[in-house]
Amino acid sequence: MSQQKLERLESDSIGKKYVPADAYYGVQTLRAHENFHITGQSTHPTMIKSLALIKKACATANRRAGTLQPAKADAIIAACDKVLAGQYLDQFILDPIQGGAGTSLNMNANEVIANIAIELLGGEKGDYTLVHPNDDVNRGQSTNDVIPTAGKLTALFLLQDLYRSLQALKEVFARKGVEFDSVLKMGRTQLQDAVPIRLGQEFKAYATALERGLRRIRSAAEEMTSINMGGTAIGTGVNASASYSRHIAEDLSRLTGFSFTQAADLIDATQNIDSFAAVSGSLKDCAIALSKISNDLRLMSSGPRTGLEEINLPARQNGSSIMPGKVNPVIPEVVSQVAFRIVGNDTCIAMAVEAGQLELNAFEPVVFYSLFQSIDTLREAADTLRINCVDGITASREHCQHLLKMSAGIVTALSPYIGYAKAAKLAKESLARNIPVVELARQRHYLSDKQLETVLDPYKMTTPVAR
C-alpha cells in the first residue's frame, strides 16, 4: 500500500509533514507529540471535555456575531458534542507537560474538532478548506485565553467530586464523634499525658478540621469563575469581535452550569495565574490536616499490645512478609503520602506561577498537571480513608479507661485546691509507685472523698465550663 494511502500530507509554518491518514489530529499536534515525551501520560480527560465545551461556546458566540458561517458553526458544535460524548479521546495524544504555554494542546483540540466537522460536512480529513483549525475552530481565540480558561473549568469540574468526598469523610468523622462520645481517655500534648478527653471529642474535632478545609477550597475556587476569554493573545482582544467578547462568558456558563464572568482586567487575567496557586494552597492545607489526622489514627491504634491501643483500625491486608499476623495502618499511611505529593505539587505550582514573564505565563501546562493530580489524589485519599478505615474504627473502651485511671495527668484538676507544688509532688509519687492519683490524694486527706469524687470526675474534666 502506498504511503499516500497510509498517510496524508499536511503543512504548517514549519513545513510539510505526513500525518497518519486515519488521524483526526493534524501536523501541529504530531510535531508536539514528537517533541514532548515527559510524563508518559496523556491529556486529562476532563481537560479534553473542558476544551470541547469552550470550542462549542466559541462557535456559538461567533455564529451569533456573524463571524462564522452557520454551516461551519453547526458542524463545529456537532463535532464538539461528539467529543463530549466520549468519542475521539484517543486522538488527544499529547503529554500534559509541554512547552509553548499550551499551544500544542489547543491545536490538538482545534485539529481534532476541525477534522470531525469536515467529515460531518462530507469532506475528508485534512481538507481544511471546509473547516480550518485556526481560522474557524480557533476564531476569536488564542491559546492564551483558551488554555487558562480550560484549566479553570477542569478544576471546577474535578472539585465537585472532591467536595462530595470530603463532605462524606467529614460526616463519618462526625458520626464516630457521636458513637465514641462516652469513651473517656487520656488526652496528650507533645505525646505526654495531659488531661482527660472523650474519644468522641477528638473525632468531632477531625470533622471540624475537614469542614474548615472544605470552606477554604470552596472560597479559593470562586476565583476559577473569572476568565480571560475574549482577551485573545495578551488581553487586548485582538481578532475577537465585540459581540463575541460580550457573549462568550455567558455562552460558556450556559453550557457548563458554572457562573463565569469575563475578567474586569483582561491583561492582568492573561498575565497572572495566581488564582491557581490559591486553589493549590487550599488543597495543601486540607491535605496536611488529613495527614495530621492520619498520624493520630496511627498513634491511637499503635501496638496493639505495646502501644496506645486506644482504637482499632480495620485490618485491610497483611503487614509483613516476615512477621506473621502483623497488620499495619496502610490506609492512614497512604493518605499521608498523598499529602506529601500535594505539598510537592503546591511548591511546583508556586514556582511556575512566579515564573511568568510580561504578558503571559508559559508554564501553565505543569501548573495544570500538578493541580489536577492534587485534586484527583486528594479525592481518592479521602474516599479510601472513609471507606477502608474510619467507617470501621472501633474503640478499646476498657483499655482507654485503664490508661486514664493510671495516668497522673488528672492531678491537674487538683491544682486549684491543693496548689501546683503539692499536685506536682502527687503526680511524681503516682508515677513512681504506680498508684492512681485519686488513691494517693485520698491517703493524704487533701480533700474529702466526696470532693475528690467530684473534682477528679474525668467526664466533668472533658466538659467545657459554661461561657
C-alpha positions as CSV (number, residue, x, y, z in Angstrom):
1,M,0.0,0.0,0.0
2,S,1.4,3.4,-0.9
3,Q,2.5,6.0,1.6
4,Q,-0.2,8.3,0.4
5,K,-2.9,5.8,1.4
6,L,-1.5,5.3,4.8
7,E,-0.7,8.9,5.4
8,R,-1.8,12.4,4.3
9,L,0.5,15.3,3.8
10,E,-0.2,18.4,5.8
11,S,1.8,21.6,6.1
12,D,2.3,24.4,8.7
13,S,4.7,27.3,9.2
14,I,7.5,24.8,9.9
15,G,7.0,22.9,6.7
16,K,5.3,19.8,5.3
17,K,4.8,16.5,7.2
18,Y,3.0,13.3,6.8
19,V,0.2,12.5,9.3
20,P,-1.5,9.1,9.7
21,A,-4.4,9.1,7.3
22,D,-6.9,7.9,9.9
23,A,-5.7,10.5,12.5
24,Y,-8.1,13.3,13.4
25,Y,-5.2,15.3,14.8
26,G,-3.0,17.2,12.4
27,V,0.5,18.3,11.7
28,Q,0.9,20.7,14.6
29,T,-0.3,18.0,17.1
30,L,2.1,15.5,15.6
31,R,5.1,17.8,15.9
32,A,4.3,18.4,19.6
33,H,3.8,14.7,20.2
34,E,7.3,14.1,18.8
35,N,8.8,16.9,20.9
36,F,7.3,16.1,24.3
37,H,7.8,12.7,26.0
38,I,7.8,13.8,29.6
39,T,5.4,12.0,31.9
40,G,4.3,9.1,29.7
41,Q,0.7,10.3,30.3
42,S,-1.9,12.0,28.1
43,T,-4.2,14.9,28.5
44,H,-6.6,14.6,31.5
45,P,-10.0,13.5,30.1
46,T,-11.7,16.3,32.0
47,M,-9.4,18.8,30.3
48,I,-10.5,17.4,26.9
49,K,-14.1,17.9,28.0
50,S,-13.4,21.5,29.0
51,L,-11.7,22.3,25.7
52,A,-14.7,20.8,23.8
53,L,-17.1,22.9,25.8
54,I,-15.0,26.1,25.2
55,K,-14.8,25.4,21.5
56,K,-18.5,24.9,21.4
57,A,-19.2,28.1,23.3
58,C,-16.9,30.0,20.9
59,A,-18.6,28.6,17.8
60,T,-21.9,29.7,19.3
61,A,-20.7,33.2,20.1
62,N,-19.0,33.5,16.6
63,R,-22.1,32.4,14.8
64,R,-24.2,34.9,16.7
65,A,-21.6,37.6,15.9
66,G,-21.8,36.7,12.2
67,T,-18.1,36.0,12.0
68,L,-18.5,32.3,11.4
69,Q,-20.8,30.8,8.7
70,P,-23.7,29.0,10.3
71,A,-22.9,25.7,8.5
72,K,-19.4,25.7,9.8
73,A,-20.5,26.7,13.2
74,D,-23.1,23.9,13.3
75,A,-20.5,21.4,12.2
76,I,-18.0,22.5,14.8
77,I,-20.7,22.4,17.5
78,A,-21.7,18.9,16.4
79,A,-18.1,17.8,16.5
80,C,-17.7,19.2,20.0
81,D,-20.7,17.2,21.1
82,K,-19.1,14.0,19.8
83,V,-16.0,14.7,21.9
84,L,-18.2,15.5,24.9
85,A,-19.9,12.1,24.4
86,G,-16.6,10.5,24.9
87,Q,-15.6,9.9,21.3
88,Y,-12.2,10.6,19.8
89,L,-10.5,10.8,23.2
90,D,-7.6,8.7,21.7
91,Q,-6.9,11.5,19.3
92,F,-5.7,13.7,22.1
93,I,-2.2,12.3,22.1
94,L,-0.1,15.0,23.9
95,D,1.9,14.7,27.1
96,P,0.3,17.1,29.7
97,I,3.7,18.8,30.3
98,Q,4.7,20.6,27.2
99,G,6.5,23.8,26.1
100,G,4.6,26.6,24.4
101,A,2.1,27.6,27.1
102,G,-0.4,25.0,25.9
103,T,-0.4,25.9,22.3
104,S,0.1,22.3,21.3
105,L,-2.9,21.2,23.4
106,N,-5.1,24.0,22.0
107,M,-4.1,23.0,18.4
108,N,-4.7,19.3,19.2
109,A,-8.3,20.3,20.1
110,N,-8.6,22.6,17.1
111,E,-7.4,19.9,14.6
112,V,-9.5,17.1,16.1
113,I,-12.6,19.2,16.1
114,A,-12.0,20.5,12.6
115,N,-11.5,17.1,11.1
116,I,-14.6,15.7,12.8
117,A,-16.5,18.7,11.4
118,I,-15.0,18.2,8.0
119,E,-16.3,14.6,7.9
120,L,-19.7,15.8,9.1
121,L,-19.8,18.2,6.1
122,G,-19.0,15.3,3.7
123,G,-15.3,16.1,3.3
124,E,-12.1,14.1,4.1
125,K,-9.8,14.6,7.0
126,G,-7.2,17.2,6.2
127,D,-9.4,19.2,3.8
128,Y,-9.1,22.4,5.8
129,T,-10.9,24.4,3.1
130,L,-14.1,23.2,4.6
131,V,-13.3,23.8,8.3
132,H,-9.9,25.3,9.3
133,P,-8.4,24.5,12.8
134,N,-7.1,28.1,13.2
135,D,-9.4,30.2,11.1
136,D,-12.7,28.6,12.2
137,V,-12.4,26.4,15.3
138,N,-10.0,28.9,16.9
139,R,-11.8,32.0,15.6
140,G,-11.7,34.9,18.1
141,Q,-9.4,32.9,20.4
142,S,-5.8,32.4,21.4
143,T,-4.1,29.7,23.3
144,N,-3.6,32.4,25.9
145,D,-7.2,32.7,26.8
146,V,-8.4,29.2,25.9
147,I,-5.9,27.2,27.9
148,P,-6.2,29.1,31.2
149,T,-10.0,29.0,30.9
150,A,-9.9,25.3,30.2
151,G,-7.7,24.8,33.3
152,K,-10.2,26.7,35.4
153,L,-13.1,24.8,34.0
154,T,-11.4,21.5,34.6
155,A,-10.5,22.4,38.1
156,L,-14.1,23.3,38.8
157,F,-15.4,20.0,37.4
158,L,-12.8,18.0,39.4
159,L,-13.5,19.9,42.6
160,Q,-17.2,18.9,42.5
161,D,-16.2,15.3,43.1
162,L,-13.7,16.3,45.7
163,Y,-16.3,18.3,47.7
164,R,-18.5,15.2,47.8
165,S,-15.7,13.0,49.0
166,L,-14.5,15.4,51.7
167,Q,-18.1,16.0,52.8
168,A,-18.7,12.3,53.2
169,L,-15.4,11.9,55.1
170,K,-16.4,14.8,57.4
171,E,-19.8,13.2,58.1
172,V,-18.3,9.8,59.0
173,F,-15.9,11.5,61.5
174,A,-18.9,13.4,62.9
175,R,-20.8,10.1,63.3
176,K,-17.9,8.5,65.1
177,G,-17.8,11.5,67.3
178,V,-21.3,10.7,68.5
179,E,-20.5,6.9,68.7
180,F,-17.4,7.5,70.8
181,D,-18.8,10.3,73.0
182,S,-18.9,8.1,76.1
183,V,-15.3,6.8,75.7
184,L,-13.1,8.5,78.2
185,K,-9.4,8.5,77.6
186,M,-6.3,10.5,78.3
187,G,-5.5,13.5,76.2
188,R,-1.9,14.0,75.2
189,T,0.2,17.0,74.4
190,Q,3.7,16.5,73.0
191,L,2.9,12.8,73.2
192,Q,2.8,13.0,77.1
193,D,-0.2,12.6,79.3
194,A,-2.2,15.8,79.6
195,V,-5.8,15.8,80.9
196,P,-8.8,13.7,80.1
197,I,-10.7,13.9,76.8
198,R,-13.5,11.9,75.2
199,L,-12.6,9.9,72.1
200,G,-15.7,11.4,70.5
201,Q,-14.4,14.9,71.1
202,E,-11.3,14.0,69.1
203,F,-13.3,12.6,66.2
204,K,-15.6,15.6,66.2
205,A,-12.6,17.8,66.0
206,Y,-11.4,15.9,62.9
207,A,-14.8,16.7,61.3
208,T,-14.4,20.3,62.2
209,A,-11.0,20.5,60.6
210,L,-12.4,18.9,57.4
211,E,-15.2,21.4,57.4
212,R,-12.7,24.2,57.6
213,G,-10.6,22.7,54.8
214,L,-13.7,22.4,52.6
215,R,-14.6,26.0,53.2
216,R,-11.1,27.2,52.2
217,I,-11.2,25.2,49.0
218,R,-14.6,26.5,48.0
219,S,-13.5,30.0,48.7
220,A,-10.4,29.7,46.6
221,A,-12.3,28.1,43.8
222,E,-14.5,31.1,43.4
223,E,-11.6,32.7,41.5
224,M,-11.8,30.0,38.9
225,T,-15.0,31.6,37.6
226,S,-13.3,34.7,36.4
227,I,-12.0,34.0,32.9
228,N,-10.0,35.9,30.2
229,M,-11.9,34.6,27.2
230,G,-12.1,37.4,24.7
231,G,-8.7,38.7,25.7
232,T,-7.0,36.6,23.0
233,A,-3.2,36.9,22.8
234,I,-2.3,39.3,25.6
235,G,-5.6,40.6,26.9
236,T,-6.2,43.3,24.3
237,G,-8.8,41.3,22.4
238,V,-7.1,41.4,19.1
239,N,-9.1,39.5,16.4
240,A,-12.1,39.0,18.6
241,S,-15.4,40.7,17.6
242,A,-17.2,42.9,20.2
243,S,-20.3,40.7,20.1
244,Y,-18.2,37.6,20.6
245,S,-16.4,39.1,23.5
246,R,-19.6,40.3,25.2
247,H,-21.3,36.9,25.0
248,I,-18.6,34.3,25.4
249,A,-18.7,34.1,29.2
250,E,-22.4,33.7,29.3
251,D,-22.4,31.1,26.5
252,L,-19.8,29.1,28.4
253,S,-21.8,29.5,31.6
254,R,-24.9,28.2,29.9
255,L,-23.1,25.1,28.6
256,T,-21.3,24.2,31.8
257,G,-23.6,25.3,34.6
258,F,-20.9,27.4,36.2
259,S,-21.4,31.2,36.5
260,F,-18.4,32.6,34.6
261,T,-17.7,36.3,34.2
262,Q,-15.2,37.9,32.0
263,A,-12.3,39.3,34.0
264,A,-12.5,43.1,34.6
265,D,-8.9,43.4,33.6
266,L,-8.2,41.0,30.7
267,I,-4.5,41.9,30.5
268,D,-4.0,41.1,34.2
269,A,-6.0,37.9,33.7
270,T,-3.8,36.8,30.9
271,Q,-0.5,37.8,32.6
272,N,-1.2,36.3,36.0
273,I,-2.3,32.9,37.1
274,D,-2.1,33.2,40.8
275,S,-5.7,32.1,41.2
276,F,-4.4,28.5,40.5
277,A,-1.8,29.0,43.3
278,A,-4.7,30.0,45.7
279,V,-6.6,26.8,44.9
280,S,-3.5,24.7,45.2
281,G,-2.7,26.2,48.6
282,S,-6.2,25.4,49.9
283,L,-5.7,21.8,48.7
284,K,-2.4,21.7,50.5
285,D,-4.0,23.0,53.7
286,C,-6.6,20.3,53.6
287,A,-4.1,17.6,52.7
288,I,-1.8,18.3,55.6
289,A,-4.8,18.4,58.0
290,L,-5.7,14.9,56.7
291,S,-2.2,13.8,57.2
292,K,-2.2,15.0,60.8
293,I,-5.4,13.1,61.4
294,S,-3.8,10.0,59.9
295,N,-0.9,10.4,62.2
296,D,-3.3,10.5,65.1
297,L,-5.1,7.3,63.9
298,R,-1.7,5.5,63.7
299,L,-0.7,6.6,67.1
300,M,-4.0,5.7,68.8
301,S,-4.1,2.3,67.2
302,S,-0.4,1.6,67.8
303,G,0.7,-1.7,69.3
304,P,-1.7,-3.2,69.6
305,R,-0.3,-4.6,72.9
306,T,2.8,-2.5,73.3
307,G,1.4,0.8,72.0
308,L,-1.5,3.1,72.9
309,E,-4.2,0.6,71.7
310,E,-7.0,3.1,72.2
311,I,-8.7,2.4,68.9
312,N,-8.8,-0.5,66.4
313,L,-8.4,0.2,62.7
314,P,-9.9,-2.3,60.3
315,A,-7.5,-4.9,59.1
316,R,-7.0,-4.4,55.4
317,Q,-4.1,-6.6,54.5
318,N,-1.1,-8.5,55.8
319,G,1.5,-6.1,57.2
320,S,4.7,-8.1,56.9
321,S,6.4,-10.7,54.6
322,I,8.3,-12.0,57.6
323,M,6.3,-11.3,60.8
324,P,3.2,-13.5,60.9
325,G,-0.1,-11.8,61.9
326,K,1.3,-8.3,61.7
327,V,-1.2,-5.7,60.4
328,N,-0.1,-2.2,59.5
329,P,-2.2,1.0,59.3
330,V,-1.8,1.1,55.5
331,I,-4.7,3.4,54.8
332,P,-3.5,6.3,57.0
333,E,-0.1,5.7,55.6
334,V,-1.2,6.2,52.0
335,V,-3.2,9.3,53.0
336,S,0.0,10.9,54.4
337,Q,1.9,10.0,51.2
338,V,-0.8,11.8,49.2
339,A,-0.3,14.8,51.4
340,F,3.4,14.8,50.7
341,R,2.7,14.7,47.0
342,I,0.3,17.6,47.2
343,V,2.8,19.7,49.1
344,G,5.3,19.0,46.4
345,N,2.7,19.9,43.7
346,D,2.0,23.1,45.5
347,T,5.6,24.1,45.5
348,C,5.8,23.3,41.8
349,I,2.7,25.5,41.1
350,A,4.1,28.3,43.2
351,M,7.4,28.3,41.2
352,A,5.5,28.1,37.9
353,V,3.2,31.0,38.8
354,E,6.1,33.1,39.8
355,A,8.0,32.3,36.6
356,G,5.5,34.2,34.3
357,Q,7.0,37.0,32.3
358,L,5.4,40.1,31.0
359,E,2.1,39.4,29.1
360,L,2.0,35.6,29.6
361,N,2.9,32.7,31.8
362,A,4.4,29.9,29.7
363,F,4.3,27.3,32.4
364,E,0.5,26.7,32.6
365,P,0.9,23.0,31.5
366,V,2.9,22.0,34.6
367,V,0.5,24.0,36.8
368,F,-2.5,22.1,35.5
369,Y,-0.7,18.7,35.6
370,S,0.1,19.3,39.2
371,L,-3.2,20.8,40.2
372,F,-5.3,18.1,38.6
373,Q,-3.2,15.5,40.2
374,S,-3.6,17.1,43.6
375,I,-7.4,17.3,43.3
376,D,-7.7,13.7,42.0
377,T,-5.4,12.1,44.6
378,L,-6.9,14.1,47.5
379,R,-10.3,12.8,46.4
380,E,-9.1,9.2,46.2
381,A,-7.3,9.6,49.6
382,A,-10.5,10.9,51.3
383,D,-12.5,8.1,49.8
384,T,-10.2,5.3,50.9
385,L,-9.7,6.8,54.3
386,R,-13.5,6.9,54.8
387,I,-14.4,3.5,53.3
388,N,-11.4,1.4,54.3
389,C,-10.6,2.9,57.6
390,V,-12.6,5.5,59.5
391,D,-16.0,3.8,59.0
392,G,-14.8,0.6,60.6
393,I,-12.8,2.1,63.6
394,T,-13.8,0.7,67.0
395,A,-12.8,1.9,70.4
396,S,-10.9,0.0,73.0
397,R,-13.1,1.3,75.8
398,E,-11.8,-0.7,78.7
399,H,-8.2,-0.1,77.8
400,C,-8.8,3.6,77.5
401,Q,-10.4,3.6,81.0
402,H,-7.4,1.7,82.4
403,L,-4.9,4.1,80.9
404,L,-6.9,7.0,82.2
405,K,-7.1,5.6,85.7
406,M,-3.3,5.0,85.9
407,S,-2.4,8.4,84.4
408,A,-1.1,11.1,86.6
409,G,-2.5,13.8,84.3
410,I,-5.8,14.0,86.2
411,V,-3.8,15.7,89.0
412,T,-4.2,18.9,87.1
413,A,-7.8,19.2,88.4
414,L,-6.4,19.2,92.0
415,S,-4.1,22.2,91.5
416,P,-6.7,24.9,92.2
417,Y,-7.5,23.1,95.5
418,I,-4.1,22.0,96.8
419,G,-1.7,24.1,94.8
420,Y,0.7,23.4,92.0
421,A,3.6,22.2,94.1
422,K,1.6,19.6,96.0
423,A,-0.1,18.5,92.8
424,A,3.3,18.0,91.1
425,K,4.6,16.0,94.1
426,L,1.5,13.8,94.0
427,A,1.9,13.2,90.2
428,K,5.6,12.2,90.7
429,E,4.7,9.8,93.5
430,S,1.8,8.3,91.5
431,L,4.2,7.5,88.7
432,A,7.0,6.2,90.9
433,R,4.7,3.9,93.0
434,N,2.3,3.1,90.2
435,I,-0.6,4.1,92.4
436,P,-3.6,6.1,90.9
437,V,-3.6,9.8,91.8
438,V,-7.1,9.5,93.4
439,E,-5.9,6.8,95.8
440,L,-2.8,8.9,96.9
441,A,-5.0,12.0,97.3
442,R,-7.4,10.0,99.5
443,Q,-4.5,8.8,101.6
444,R,-3.2,12.3,102.1
445,H,-6.7,13.6,103.0
446,Y,-6.2,16.6,100.8
447,L,-9.9,16.6,100.1
448,S,-12.9,14.7,101.3
449,D,-13.9,11.6,99.4
450,K,-17.0,13.4,98.1
451,Q,-14.8,16.3,96.9
452,L,-12.3,14.0,95.3
453,E,-15.1,12.2,93.5
454,T,-16.4,15.5,92.1
455,V,-13.1,17.2,91.4
456,L,-11.5,14.1,89.8
457,D,-14.5,13.0,87.8
458,P,-12.9,12.6,84.3
459,Y,-16.1,13.2,82.4
460,K,-16.6,16.6,84.1
461,M,-13.0,17.4,83.1
462,T,-13.9,16.9,79.5
463,T,-16.9,19.3,79.6
464,P,-16.1,22.9,79.0
465,V,-17.2,25.4,81.6
466,A,-20.3,27.5,80.7
467,R,-19.3,30.6,78.8
